[in-house]
Amino acid sequence: MAEELVDRLGDVKRSFPEVLLIGTPDLWLRDRLTASGMSVVCSDAGFANCRAAGGVQADEDRLPFADTSFDLVIACGSLDSVNDLPGALILIRRILRPDGLFLGAFAGAGTLPVLRAALLAGEGERPAPHIHPQVDVRSAGDLLSRAGFTMPVADADTLAVRYSSIFTLMADLRGMGASNILSSRPPAMTRAMLGRAAQAFSAAADPDGKTREQFSIIYLSGWSPDPGQPKPARRGSARVSLAEALKKKS
């Protein structure tokens, strides 16, 4: 996600002197931005990550920064677990200066379909939620518009990762802080339930014994409003009908 955000930022032909980076699981992204001459403030909900980055510990929907403080805000990997995502996006838009840019990336709907199916098979008739609700790409674009961003764009990419067992996948999720974060946690799965889930996960494996799991990554971009930005033409102002334009091409 961080590499893709850097690539997308490289396509924007303007400078962003002051940057807020939300989500700092490591220092790679911060260091890349700093090396480009940007002044970077880091913010993270986790104490250890925040301390390592020398940043400000804060939830994304309770950012403690003044309005119009930054030229660019980048949120990498954490917005999917925010309690109030619309509120977080509104706060991000408010702390951007006019014509400031927001870039975000997080795991969205369609992530971990094999694990979800395996856990459902393991629990049988009494399934419990193990993964927090996730936003789909269309809803993410709507949220950008509702938050007041101009020129909002939301798109998705799929990352496939293969695992030798359900337990290596679970270990990966715990390692990156992506295990169950719901406040109403279900009872722990019994040994029998885990066994059935592991069997279901293995049954979906490729011929070499590894199971392909999917992560759906949603990317967001939007601009803080500014009078100098391009505006869509007034509705009904077109001088050529779409039907006529299509006839000329054919």
N, C-alpha and C positions, 0 to 999 in steps of 0.2 A: 504494500500500500504506500509506504513512504517513497519508494523509488518511482512509482507511478505519479504521485503528487509532485515530485520534483520535475518529472518530465512535463507534466501539464503546466507547471509554473514557468518552465522554460519557453513555452509557446506564447507567453504574454510579453509583449514588447514594451514594457515599462518598468520602472523601478519601484521598490517597496521598502523604504528605509527602516520602518519600525514594524516588527512582526510579533504576533502572539502565536505560540505553538501550543496547542492543546493536545495532550497525550504524548508522554515521553518515555516509552518503554526502554529505549536506549538513546544514546546521544548522536546517532548517525545523522538523523534528519536535522537536528539543531546545528551540528557542525557543518553540514552542507550549506545551510542558510547563512550561517555566520561567515563561512568562507567566501560567500558571494557578496559580502559587504553589508549584510543586513544586521540590524540590532534586534536580537531575539530575546523575548521574555517567554519562559516556559511555564506552563500550568498543567497540573496533573492531580487527579483525585486521590492517587495513591501516595502515601507518605514516603516510601522508599524511593520510588521513581522521582518524585519531586525533589527530594534531598540530593539525589545523584545529579540532577540537572541544575541545581541551584535555583529552583523555580518557586512558584506560588502554589500551595496546595489549595484546591478549590474544586467543587463539583461544577460540571459544565453548565448546569442550569442555575448556578449561584456565583457567577464570575464577578470578582470584586474590583473590576476595572471601570474607570470613568468613561462616559460616552466620548466617542470620536478620539480614542487613544491610539489606534493602530491603523496602518495602511493595508495590512494583510493579516488575516487570521487563517491558520491551518489547523484542522482537527483530524488527527490520525488515529483511527482504530477504536475510539471510545464512545462515540455518540449513540451506538446501538443499545447501550446499557444505561442511558440517562432516564431518570424518572419522568422528566418533563421535557421531551425533545422539542416541541414547539416553543416553549419558553427559552430553552437554550439557544435556539436559532435566532429568536428575537433579540436576546442579549448580545449574541455575536454581531448581529447587524447594527445594533446600537453602539457598540464599542469600535466599529469601523468608522474611519473618516469618510466624508463624501467621496464617491468613486473608489472606495476601497474594495478589495477582493476577498472573498471567502472561498476556501477549498477544503473539502472534507472527504473522508473515506471511512467506511465501516462495513461490518458483515451484515447483510440484509436477509430478507426472506428468501428461502431456497437453500440456506446454509445447513449442512449436516443432515441431509435427507435419509441417508443410510443409518446413521446413528439413531435418529428419531424412530425409524421403523423398527430397528432392533430393540430399542427400549420398550416400545409398544408391545412387541412380540413377547418380550421377557416378562412384562407385568400382566399380560393377559387381560382379564376382564376388569381390572382395577388400575388403570393407567394413572400416572401422576405427572404433573409438569416438571420437566428437568431442564428445559431451556427457555429463557425469557422470550417474550413476544418480539418479533422482528418486523422491520418496516420493508415494504416492497418499493421498487424503484418509482412507480407512479405516485405513491403516497409521499415519497421523499421529495419529488418535484413539487407537489402541491404544498408541502410544508414550507419549502423555500419561498414560494409566492406569498403564502399567508404571513410569513415572517417579514415581508416587505422588501425582499431582494429583487433587484431588477436583472433582466437577462438570465433567469435561473435555468440551470441545466442539471439533469440527473440522468446518469447512465449506469450500467452494471457490467461487470466482467466476472467470469467464472474461473476459479482456481481449483484444479483437481489434485488431491494428495492421496497417495496409496499407503495403506497401513496393514501390517501383518496381523493385527488383532484389535479387537475393540478396546483392549486395555492400553495399548500404545497410543491410540487416539485419545482416550480419556486422560492419559498422562500428559500429552501435548496440550490439551485444553486447560488442565490445571496449571501447567507451566506458564501459559500465557494469560492467566487470569480470566479464562473464558468458561469456567465451569458454572454450575448453577448459582445465580446471584439473586434469585427470587427471595423476598422477605418471608414468604410462607413456604418454607422448604418441606418437601414430602418426606415421609419416613425412608430410611435407608433401604435399598434393595436387598433382598435376602440372597443367600448364596445360590439358591435354585433359580431365582429371577435373573441374576447375573449370568448364570450358566446358559439359560435360554436365550438371553440377549446376545451372548458371545456366539452361540450357534447360529443365530439369525444373521449376525454380522458376517461370519465366515461363509455362510451360504451364498452371500452376494459377491464372493471373491472372484477375481480373474483366475485363469488357469494356473498361474504361478503361485496362487495362494494369498495374494494381497488384495485387499478390498479398496476400491476407489471411492473416496469420499469427496464431497463437493462443498466449496466455500463460495458463496455469492457475494462479491464485493460491490457495494454501491458507492459511486463517486458523485460528489456534489460541487457545484460552483455557482456563485452568485455575486452580484455587485451591490454595494451600498448606493442608494439613490443619489444622483447628482444632476443638476439642470443641464449640464453639457453632454450628457449621455445620449446616444442615438435613441430615437423614439419611433414606435411603429406608426405607419401612415394612418390618417384618420379613416375610420370605417366608412366605406362607400366612396372613397376618393379616387379609386382606380379608374383609369381611362380606357382600359382594354379588358374585355371579359376573359375569364379563364378559358371558356370554350373557344374563343377566337384565337387565343395564344396557342392552344393545343392544336388547332387546325393548321396553323402556320408551320409548326414543327413537323407534322405528319406529311 
